[in-house]
């Protein structure tokens, strides 16, 4: 604020205070006088009106008594109704105030004459009326309590006078009824107004409203005790003027008077706001006059002081322009600033100050120009750094931040500066230690920080460098480098490495399982062959025939066990054909649902599900293993849900290492059983791993599921939580190939007499194989290795009709042996035999021209059928 303004305000305040104190004193005196005048006027109105009502009541009572005395005694004694009516009519015409009627009651209160005549009420007793009782008790005329007429419904007031015989005995009473709201009665008082909205009302000590401008309130007791203090005080005998709040909450000025000769009270009241309106008007005018006088005085003071302070104000303005010129201002401001200084420089002491300021201005311009350039260069460098940079004070409040930091913190230019880092990064996670405990750590610390923003997680490498001032730490420079991409890449690399290690582990276990199954199948082959030979030489009624049959059944059971191992090793028997997974699920679910009625099977199968290329028997084994596991997990029943749908590799590509892109059929098997913990999940697909009791499970069910699905080019996954059930997910490659319907026939034993070369490295297989072939009629030659078979065939190739070749042999495997045999005789017929499946090496050998394949263990019927199929082939090399 300028010196001129301050001085002007000071003089204005002095004048305003002086005039204000004087005005307030006179205004207070005037207001008190006017207030007293209003109150006295209201008291005069109430006094005059109460006297008017008192006089009206007294005159009316005297008139009733005069009428009672003037009625002839003989008319009353004889009860001459006609004569009485004539007299009453005459009085009614002379006294119109009695328009509501006059009547006579006998000493028992029975009405026997009235005018205007109402025959229907004659003969009725009115002894219950208050005016009758009081008149008879006091033996004089009285003014009754107002009541509402039963005939007209209007409020009326009855005046009574005693009727006496010549002996002075009371023989009845005369009643003269006045309608209160009649103009000839008190209606004029009821309608009177005090000011614009003030009014007069009358009530009695029983709180009964006798007169009121609002007709609805007449003869009602609608002012409860305590709602109007002066109203209550008047009932107790108070007379006077005061201010109160009426029953509806409006502030009122009220004058109360007792009406003589009655228990009536008159109230004359006017709203306080209306009554004191002249006081407010006078106050407003007085205040306006004072303000006008202060305004005029302020103008005069300002004009006088301006002439005194003008040189100082010019110097002040010039100095302010000097300060503005130090900033980035237009050239016009500097020019104006110099013009102001030139006008002041010639004015004495102030001129000396002005010349000194001009010199300072030049120095400031040069200094500020250099600082601007430095600041601009620093700002560009600070904001061009890609890393986020924040400068915080000793209490970790943000002082400054660059553009990258604003982006990270979603700052809108002002929302971050001044806030603590703990508030800005309340959802961040810092490794190793926490920054936000109020103390700064040693210089140049580094740590990783994870920050959630817009639903994504970002990782930053953060370093801190202290800001020192006089050996005291005053803040910290924090630099955060975004390494999210690097962290994500490392995480993905670790996931892929873990998947590769798991795949290699499962592959190694599968190879081991396949080798065990292969050797076991060779043993089963020996048992199966011997049992078959026994059965050929034994009659069905022989006691050992059934035992041999049992041996065959046990071999089949052992074969199923090895097929599970081979399934895990992806070396099982596969007959790949297009099939509908939905149909297979329905066929297998029905008997399971019948067997376990306590388990409710729900099927949510896609109607447009694609077909898959798969071995039906292997997929049946997969489904049955899932059903068995679900049944074991729900011993007390539950829900088993099967769902199928078409998907693409994108929904699970991150879960699987090396899975081919394309369309897949997704099967989800969900149960509400006991579920599995994390440790069990990590080993669930390993062979021989089981959580069941000894003798309750082999641990090969889910292992074979894993191998079968992998062998079909698919992927199997599981989700489970202890106590919340499990869900197995199977993804199989989809195909558009059409489904072929094949008719399978049970093989029968077919004999022959051709020459067969049996090649196998197992003595037991050679021995039992020779016996079986001989039993079927074939001539058999033996070779213990591939090399021996090649040498023998080279000498006798014209004598051999078929070679039964083992695929897995030491030194020279079946595939290599086959290639050498084809070199000797391109038309050689070879039936390949192995404990492994047709997939893998066997399929490759068949593609090179091998005539057929049979998997161990096999029975005589299967072998005889395969041999006849190969021998009857027209074109060598066809797959069987």
Helices and strands as residue ranges (DSSP letters): H 3-70, H 73-78, H 81-94, G 96-98, E 101-106, E 111-115, G 119-121, H 130-138, E 147-148, E 155-164, E 170-179, H 187-191, E 193-194, E 198-204, E 209-211, G 215-217, H 229-235, E 240-245, E 251-258, E 264-271, H 272-275, H 277-325, H 331-344, H 348-384, E 388-393, E 398-401, H 403-409, H 421-424, E 429-430, E 445-453, E 456-469, E 472-482, H 484-536, H 545-568, E 576-579, H 581-595, E 599-604, E 611-615, H 616-633, E 638-648, G 649-651, E 663-671, H 678-683, H 701-711, E 715-720, E 726-735, E 755-759, H 763-775, E 779-783, H 786-796, E 802-806, H 814-824, E 830-834, H 841-847, E 852-855, H 860-871
